[in-house]
């Protein structure tokens, strides 16, 4: 997952790769209390409305939450770790 841009109105531009790019139909973020929540909906071949509902954990610098795989109806716990290129 790549977060490319976000605006104060909750707009979020995201990209998703597995390993090729998968179309993102919707993406949004919101603040809930002290948390930042992100929703990303995928719409592509093999991804008919699959969704990520994630929370940003600043202390660990990760996005964690649930992935709903629409094709199978299964839900999985997931984590995304920020990529830090080697210098």
N, C-alpha and C positions, 0 to 999 in steps of 0.2 A: 504494500500500500504506500502510495506517495501522496502526501498532502501538499498541494501546489500553491494554494492561496485560500485565504479566509477573510471574511468581512464581518464587521460588527453586527450586521443584520442576520447572522446565522448562515449566510451563504458559504459554501465550502466547495472548492474545486479539488477533486481527488482523482487519482489514477490507481488502477489495480493490475497486477501482473501475476501470471501463474503458468508457465514463465512468460508467455506472451501477454500483451495487453488485453484485458477484458473490459468491455464497455461498462461504464458507470452511468446508471440512469438518473440517480439522485444522490446528493450528498448534502449534509447539513450538520451544524454543530449548535450547541446551546450550553449555557452555564446553568447548573442546577446546584444551588448552594455553593459549596467550595469546589465542586466537580465541574469538569468540562466533558460533555458527552458528545459523541460523534456517531452519526448514522450514515451508512453507505449502502446503497442498493445497486446490485449488479443486474444487468440485462444483456445477456449474450448467449450464444450456443452453449448449452450445458449449465447455464447460470440464469434460469428463468425467474428472476425476482429474488435471488438469494440476498441476504442482508447481513451486514455487520452492525452491531450495536456495541459501542466501545466507550470506555472511560479513560481519560488521560490521568496517569499516576505520575505526578511531577517528581516525587521522591525517587522513583526508579526510571523516569524518563521512558515510560512504555505506554502503549495503548493496550488495554485488556478488556475482554468482554465475551460476547457470544457471536457465533457465526451460524446463521440459519441457512442450511442447504436446501433450497426449495425443491430441487429435483427429487430428493429422497425424504424430505420432511424431518431430517435430523438436525439437531442443534449441538454445536461443539463450543467448548471453552477455548479461546484463542488469546495470544499475546503478540504484539508487534513491538520489536525493539528498534530504536533509531539506528540507522546505518551511519557509522563514523568512518569515513575513508581514511586509510593509513596515509601519514604524511612522510 
